[in-house]
């Protein structure tokens, strides 16, 4: 049975869709809060619980720095929830076994005190379209995959086996989200992520397809006790991962313990989305488990995933990293400002985000080291043409970039970090020092096709442009020199850049918009010059960078986004002239830019100075001036 479409209140849908489009449910289950009927999830047991032992290659540490287990996808660290470390009520940067793991996540947080607003919501979004011309190493032509590796929607999730290891009552505001409360509920973080096409395979690249987008439900937990008195260094940030599927069945094991190559390669049932498609995206929390649904209004296809024990989802035992079959549910009833995940850098919340700072273009590559993996099930992925170091492109004409690093010693050549006027030398060449430095550019790939071997069978992958993901020996472009930090690379109305991603909503369970928003980014945590205690040097744009992208509002331009149903109620459409969220730069359709980078506000030194956040403001998308 496929997801169905109930109705939206007229006030909301008439601004967005033709009559009849609305919130999504799966298999006829109502998308209503179950808080009144639920009891708290039991606290974790002191002794090791019976469960799944992690495979030697797994995702029990999303950041890939586990002392005992290797990652199936090392680049998954670019897609993890950015944690902070909280001691004595004060937050600082999180270091995973000697490696700083933060990254850059500019977001809009949506606020409401309406029941259900913290567990049931619908967005409408239109995917970007890349230029016909291939991207260039100079950045004069760009694709969306260079700018954001994963736009996503976020939500706090109950997990009694996550920080601070306490019971959690699903869909309830009795959970408080306070970093200084030892009795607060165990919290995890949902990210419904979308992956742009054209940049290698998802095992060691960032795309699931050369030409199409796809989406995955991910849930990150944190295996630490209150005040970070104890963390399991073998599985600090376990992640559940599953693509949205047209049949709702995971392509491979989703749990942190059993994730394998199939989990990331997908299959014929993995939902694939075309550039320019209009999507209705819902997150809801029926009794069967936290449910994400994407309906492609341009093709009529639907994909969904339920984060349930029946689908192979697990939470993680802090004592031994074993997995316990677990059905996840949303943490809160409402989307009040304080309802957040206490260990996450972003103060979310119901979030709309762009994962950025993970790509730089190159003229040529150096330091070839290749990539290979064989998992516990005997599945294998071999990619011999992988490099560590970028030269030219965003590094500068004739300039050789960072790396290589010796994986045995962690010693690196030419590491750089943020400087007040541009990149400067890193104070250490030790990649496992916890320093905020770009130690190497890898993983790097040449443009065009290249041979790989999957499960012993020859295959081919492809890259749209020669470039590096900056996620092999650190998490992101920590000298702020890459493609996303250049002044003319983001959508700006030019045919040489992709169209902007665009959003309408989200809408609450009652069909109304969220009444308030905040702009925020945690980029300060990744800035070498940022003092996260005082907020000094914590800026957007980062000091020394040439540009930083920002959120705008504008009129949807161009023809209506029609699907195979035309403008019938079943098909739905984003109407020209609708007021939509854009991201990147000023567009010809922009009507409000909120002061550009000034929209992000100031460092929140009362919580964590690495997070730069505005004061709450009325939701501008549905103001009289916009609609």
Secondary structure as GFF3:
##gff-version 3
##sequence-region A 1 627
A	DSSP	beta_strand	4	5	.	.	.	ID=ss1
A	DSSP	alpha_helix	10	16	.	.	.	ID=ss2
A	DSSP	beta_strand	24	25	.	.	.	ID=ss3
A	DSSP	three_ten_helix	35	37	.	.	.	ID=ss4
A	DSSP	beta_strand	57	58	.	.	.	ID=ss5
A	DSSP	beta_strand	70	71	.	.	.	ID=ss6
A	DSSP	three_ten_helix	74	79	.	.	.	ID=ss7
A	DSSP	beta_strand	84	87	.	.	.	ID=ss8
A	DSSP	beta_strand	90	93	.	.	.	ID=ss9
A	DSSP	beta_strand	95	96	.	.	.	ID=ss10
A	DSSP	beta_strand	99	100	.	.	.	ID=ss11
A	DSSP	beta_strand	104	111	.	.	.	ID=ss12
A	DSSP	beta_strand	121	126	.	.	.	ID=ss13
A	DSSP	alpha_helix	144	147	.	.	.	ID=ss14
A	DSSP	beta_strand	148	158	.	.	.	ID=ss15
A	DSSP	beta_strand	187	195	.	.	.	ID=ss16
A	DSSP	beta_strand	212	220	.	.	.	ID=ss17
A	DSSP	three_ten_helix	226	228	.	.	.	ID=ss18
A	DSSP	beta_strand	239	243	.	.	.	ID=ss19
A	DSSP	alpha_helix	261	265	.	.	.	ID=ss20
A	DSSP	beta_strand	273	274	.	.	.	ID=ss21
A	DSSP	beta_strand	278	286	.	.	.	ID=ss22
A	DSSP	beta_strand	289	296	.	.	.	ID=ss23
A	DSSP	beta_strand	302	306	.	.	.	ID=ss24
A	DSSP	three_ten_helix	309	311	.	.	.	ID=ss25
A	DSSP	beta_strand	314	316	.	.	.	ID=ss26
A	DSSP	beta_strand	323	325	.	.	.	ID=ss27
A	DSSP	beta_strand	350	356	.	.	.	ID=ss28
A	DSSP	beta_strand	360	361	.	.	.	ID=ss29
A	DSSP	beta_strand	364	368	.	.	.	ID=ss30
A	DSSP	beta_strand	371	374	.	.	.	ID=ss31
A	DSSP	beta_strand	380	383	.	.	.	ID=ss32
A	DSSP	beta_strand	387	391	.	.	.	ID=ss33
A	DSSP	three_ten_helix	393	395	.	.	.	ID=ss34
A	DSSP	beta_strand	416	417	.	.	.	ID=ss35
A	DSSP	beta_strand	424	425	.	.	.	ID=ss36
A	DSSP	beta_strand	444	445	.	.	.	ID=ss37
A	DSSP	beta_strand	448	454	.	.	.	ID=ss38
A	DSSP	beta_strand	457	463	.	.	.	ID=ss39
A	DSSP	beta_strand	467	468	.	.	.	ID=ss40
A	DSSP	three_ten_helix	483	485	.	.	.	ID=ss41
A	DSSP	beta_strand	502	508	.	.	.	ID=ss42
A	DSSP	beta_strand	516	521	.	.	.	ID=ss43
A	DSSP	three_ten_helix	523	526	.	.	.	ID=ss44
A	DSSP	beta_strand	550	555	.	.	.	ID=ss45
A	DSSP	beta_strand	579	584	.	.	.	ID=ss46
A	DSSP	beta_strand	590	592	.	.	.	ID=ss47
A	DSSP	three_ten_helix	596	600	.	.	.	ID=ss48
A	DSSP	beta_strand	602	604	.	.	.	ID=ss49
A	DSSP	beta_strand	608	613	.	.	.	ID=ss50
A	DSSP	beta_strand	617	618	.	.	.	ID=ss51
A	DSSP	three_ten_helix	620	622	.	.	.	ID=ss52
###
